[in-house]
Amino acid sequence: MTDALADVAKLPGVAGAVDDARKAVDRLLGHRILRRRSAEVSTESALRGARASAVLDGASVTLDELRTTENPSDPVVQGALRVSAELGTLTEVWRHAPRQALARLHVLAGADAVDDAALGRPRTDDAVVKDVLGLGEPPSPSEVAARLDALSGLLTEQSKAPALVVSSIVHGELLALRPFGWGDGLVARAAQRLTLVSRGLDPKSLVAPEVGHLELFDEYAEALRGYASGTSEGVARWIVHCSAAVAAAARDSQAICEAFMRG
């Protein structure tokens, strides 16, 4: 059998970027405070990730506002918080039934903004597609269905590809497809994080890639358009960007650990 994801990992520039990101995550995982306070670091990372994902989807919210506002009014912020809160319960579902996990993620993301009948279901021909990142015309529903099936097949097959490569493909494919029409960014970034957790790079969910994507926002949409182009150069550039985002997020979580050390 061919290993398509492993082949992607061999694209120029990918191996070095992936290695740099993995080293950044490994440095974080070696921090001594994680021996006794890893759950607190994970919780703070989840909050930062939710805030970053919401901002990437067009919301305007600060961390202080999230800490002090019990029920934020923006449906994007509400969806990001719900997704973040339930992410840990979806790891096993993601391993064995990724389509089911994606449906659940969309239910969480869109509960305050999408009709009940459309929650968790791929969009139809007449659906309006939110295009926060300016990606242009989305693929047709029939193409979305076929590519979601293909992605699910890749995720449930064995692959020697690094978790960073797999998670980048998941994120890029979901945002290129925009399968639901609303909340696709929240779903795609959550799926990236689920992949990093389920494939062992970040088993305690200490790293929030969303934070890294926001830090590198000027590159985010452009790199994604490169992925959507389908060229090997575009796909490689996207994986390099995602790796840089994960490395930046690992440094952010390292800063969280240092703050806890200082009390």
N, C-alpha and C positions, 0 to 999 in steps of 0.2 A: 504494500500500500504506500502511496505517496503521502508525505507529511507536508502539506501546503504551508502550514504556519512555520515550520522549521525552515522551509525554503525562504520565507519572508525574512526570517532572522539573519539570513546571509546577505541581505542587500547592503550596499556600501554605506558605511557610517553607522549602521545599526548596532553592531557588536560593541563598539567602543562606548556609545551612548548608554546602552543597556548596562554595561559593566560599571560605568561611573555611577549610575543611579542605584544599582545593587549595592555598591560600596557605601553610598550615603545611607541607605536603609540599614545596612549591617552596622554602621557606626551608631546609628540611633538605637538599634536593638541591643547594643552592648552597654548602653547607659545604665549605671548602677541603680538609679532611682526606680527603674522598671522592675527591680526585684520585689518591690513592695507597693508600688503605686502605679502599675501599668494600667489598671482600670481607670484611674483618674486621668491619665494621659490620653487614653482612648476616648473618654467622654469629652474632654476638651477638644481633641482632634475632630470628633464627630460634629461638634458645634461649629467649629471653624469651617469644616467642610460643607456643612449645610448652608452657612452664610455665603461662602464663596460660590457655591453652585447656584444659589438664588440670584446673586449679583450677575453671574455669567448668563443667566436667563432673563436679565433685564430688570431685576428688582433693585431697590435702593434701601439698604439696611446695614447697620453697623453691628459689631459684636455686642457692644454695650446695650443696644436696643433689644437684641435677642435675649440678653441676660435679664432684662428688666421688664419686658413686655410679655405678659402671660399668653395673650391671644393676638398675635399680629394679624392685621387686616389684609395684607397682600396675599392672595392665593398662592403665588409663587413661593413666598417665604413659608407659608403653612405647609405646602407640599414638600419643600426641601427638608423641613424639620421632621415631617412624618416619615419620609424616606430614610433619613439618617437614623431615626429612632428604631426603625424595624430592620435595618440592614443586617444586623447580626443574626437574625432568625432565618435569613434566606440563604445562608451559605450552602447548606446541604441541598436545598432545592435547586440552587444555581448549578451545582455540580452535575445533577442528574436530570433536571428538567428545566433548562434555561428559558424556554418559552413561557412556562408557568411562572417563573420568577419575574420575567419581564412584565407579564400581565399584572402581577401583584405590585410591582414597582409603579406601574402607571396608575393603578387604583389609588395608591398612596399619594402620588404626585398630583393627580388631577381631581381629587375628591371635591374640592371647592370650586372647580372651574369647568368641569366637563360633565355633560349629561350622563346619568347613571348607565344608560344603555350603551354608551361608547367607552366606558371605563374598562381598561384592560384589553380592548379589542383593537386590532389594526384598523387604520382609517379606511374609509370608503371613498369612492370617486368624488363625492360632493363635499368632502371634509375640507375645512379651512386649515392650512398648515402655518403655524407660527414660525417665522423665520428670523429669529433674533440675531443670528450671526451673518445674515446676508448671503446665504448659500445658494439662493436661486431656486429654480423650479425643482420640486422633489420628484423622486421616482414614482411611477404609477403604483396603485395598490397591488396589482398583480406582480409587479417586480419586487415590491416590498415583501410579499408573501414568499416568493421563491428565495429571496436572499436571506430572509429570516430563517427559513428551513435550512439553508446551506450553513448559516452561521451556527445554528443549533447543532447541526451535524458535526461541525468542526470542534465545537466545545465539548461534545460528549465522546469524541474519539481521543485516543492517546496521541500525544505530541511531545516532541523533544524541545519545542520552542520555549524560550524563557517566559516566565509569567508576564514580564513587562511587554513583550511582543504581543502575547495573546490579549492582554488587557487593552493595549493600544488599538488593536484591530477591532475588538468589541466596541470600544468607545467610538472609533471612527466610523465603523459600519452603521451603528445605530444613529449617529447624528447625520450621516449622509442619507440614510433612508427616511429619517423622521417618521417612524412607523405609526405613531399615534396622532400626530398633528399638534398636540399641546403637551408640554411637559417632557418633550423628547430629550432635552438637554439634561434635565434632572435624572431621567432614567439612564441615559448613556453614561453619565459620570458615576452614578451609583453602580452600574454594571462593571465599569472599570475597577472600582474599588473592590467589589465582590470578587472579581477575578484575581486580584492581587492577594486577597485573603485566602480564597479557596485553593490557590495554587502555591501557597506556602511562602511567598515573598514577605508578606506582612500578616502573619497568622492572628495577631491580636488587634488588628485594625488600628494601628497607631499613626499611620500616615494618611493624610487627606490630599490626594492628588488634585482635588478641586482647588485647593489653596494654591498649588503650583501653577495650575492653568490660569488662575486669576492674576497671579504675579507676572506671568508671561502672556498677559492678555493680548498684547499687540501681535503676537505670533500665532495665537490660538486659531482664529478664524482662517487666517491665510494658510496655515499648515493643514487645517481640515479641508480646505478647498483643494489642496494638493492631493490629499488622500482621495477625495471624491473624484478627482480626474482619472484615477485608475492607473496612472503611470507608476512604474517602479520607483522613479525618483520622488514622486509625490508621496507614495506610501512610506518610503524610507524617511523622508523629511518629517512626516507626521509621527512616526515612531520615535525619531530623535527628539521631537518636541515633547512628546508624552514622557519620555525618559527624563528630560530636563525638568519637567513639571514634578515628577515623582521625587527627583533629587531635591528640588526646592522645598517640596512638602516635608521631606524627611528632615531638612534643616530647620523648618518651622517647628516640627515636633521636638527636635532636639532643644530648641529654645524653650518650649513648654517644660521639658524636663529640667532645664537649668533654672527656670523660674520656680519650679517646685522645690529644687534644692535650696534656693535662697529663702524659701518660706514665704 
